[in-house]
């Protein structure tokens, strides 16, 4: 494996998590050891998430550190606590060279909402990424902070042009939203 990269999918459009999962499935095709750490979103078993079910069947390690929408009930407080635990898990995996690629799904929210200090996280990544065994990191979520953009090797901003949930009285559907 070449030098580990930090890839960021951000923006207000649909498809950031999907792009991240595409990177994951591409890496799996090359025999990579992969993991997903999902922040903010509710439990993937509850969501009946297609990407979760597929990844688990293919041997991907998947950890969940989210309580759901931040504006619902006590979720903001719970998400803040879970974000800290999730980031500690990621650092342990990185330090142990446990994986070749780790997806940090919806991770930007933990930084922009102040659950984690963006400068501290980005400094940690920058300080460790030259070490042997550092994995590729694929990070998704809206409003990626400047500190993250600055250390990333690739940043794609996904822009919403049109979204079916905004245009009609539709609900999230399996195979499309989850």
N, C-alpha and C positions, 0 to 999 in steps of 0.2 A: 504494500500500500504506500502511495506517495504521501507527501505532507498532508496532515489532517486539515480539513477545511471547515469553516463556519459558514453555513448557508442559511439565509434568512428569507422567509416568505412573509410579507407584510402587506398592508393596504386595506381598503374598505370593501374590497370585492370578495365574492365567494370563491373558495378554492385553495386557500392557504394550507389548510390541513390536508386536503387532497393532494396538493403538490408535494407536501412533506411525505405523505404515505407513498407516493410514486417513487421518491428517492429511496425510501425504505425497501420497497419491493424490488427496485433495481439492484440495490446492494445485496439483497438476499439471493438474487440470481447469480451473483458473483461469489456466493459462498460466505458472505460477511456474517458476523455475529452482530445481531441488531436488538435494540431495545427502544421502547417508547415510554416516555414519561409524560403523562397528560395532566395538565393543570387546568383549573377553573371548571371545566365541563363536568357534568354529573357522571356517575359511574357508568362505564361503557356497557356493562351487563344490563343496567336499567334502560339505557338508550337503545339496546339491541343493535349496536353499531356493527355494520358490515366490515369495516376495516379492522376492528378489534377481533371479530370472529375469524377473519382470514389470517390475520397476523398470528394469533394464538395457534391456529392449525399448522402454521409454518414454523413454529418454534420460537417466535419472537417473545422476548420478555417484555411485559407490559405492566407498568405501575401507574396507579391512578391517584392523583393528589388534587382533587377538586370537589367542591360541594354544589356546583351549579351557578346559575346567574348571580352575579355579585349583588344585585339590587333586591333579591328575594330573601326575606327573613333575616336570619343570622349568617347567611352565606358569605357576606363580605368578611366577617371575622373568621369564619371557618376557613375560607380560602387563603387568608393571610397566614394562618397557622399551618395549613397544608402546604403552602408554597415553600415555607422554610424547610419542612420535612422533605419535600420533593427535591429541592436544590441540594440538600445534604446527601440524598440518595444518589443524585447525578454525580456529585463530587467523589463519592466513594467508588462508584463504577469507573469514573475516569482515572482516579488514582490507582485502581487495581488493574487497569487495562482490560476490563471485562468485556468490552464491546468494540467493534470496528466502526459502528455508526449508532448514534443515539438521536432520536427525534424528541425534541422538547416542544410538545404541542401546546399552543396557547400560552407559551412562556412569556411573550412580550407583556402580557397583562400583569404578570407578577412584578414586572419592573416599572411599568407606567402607573400602576395603582399604589406603588410604594410598599408592596409586600416584601420585596427584596430591594436592596440598594443597587441600582443599575451600574454605578461606577465600580462598586465592590465586585459584583458578578463579572463584569467585563474585564476588570483587572485580573481576577482569578483565572479566567479563561486565557487571557493574553500571557500570563505568567506560566501557565502549565502546558500550553499547546505545542511547545517545541519538544516536550518530553516524549521519550519512546512510548508507544502504545496509546497516545492520545487519539481519541476517535474523531471521526467527522461528526459535527453537530449540525443538526437541521432544526431550525427554530422557526416557529410560526406564531402569528398573532398580529393584530392591528397595532398601529402607532409604534413601531420599533423605535426605541430611543436612540439618539445620536451616538451614544457610547457603543451601543451594539452594532450599529451600522458601520462605525469607524473600524471595529475589529473584524468585521465579516469579510469573507473573500468574495461572496456573492450575495446581492440583495435584489430580490424581485418584488416589485410593488404591484399587487393585484388590484386593479381598479374596477369598481362596479360601473357597468354601463346600463344594465337592465337586470332586474331580479324578479323572478316569478312570485316570490312571497310578498313583494311590494306592490305588484300589479293586480293581484286578484285575492280573493278571500280564500287563500290556500293555507294548508298546514304543512309542516315539515313532513317529507315522505321518505320512507326507506328507499335505499339505493341512490337517492339524490342528496339528501342532507345528512344521512347517517347510515 
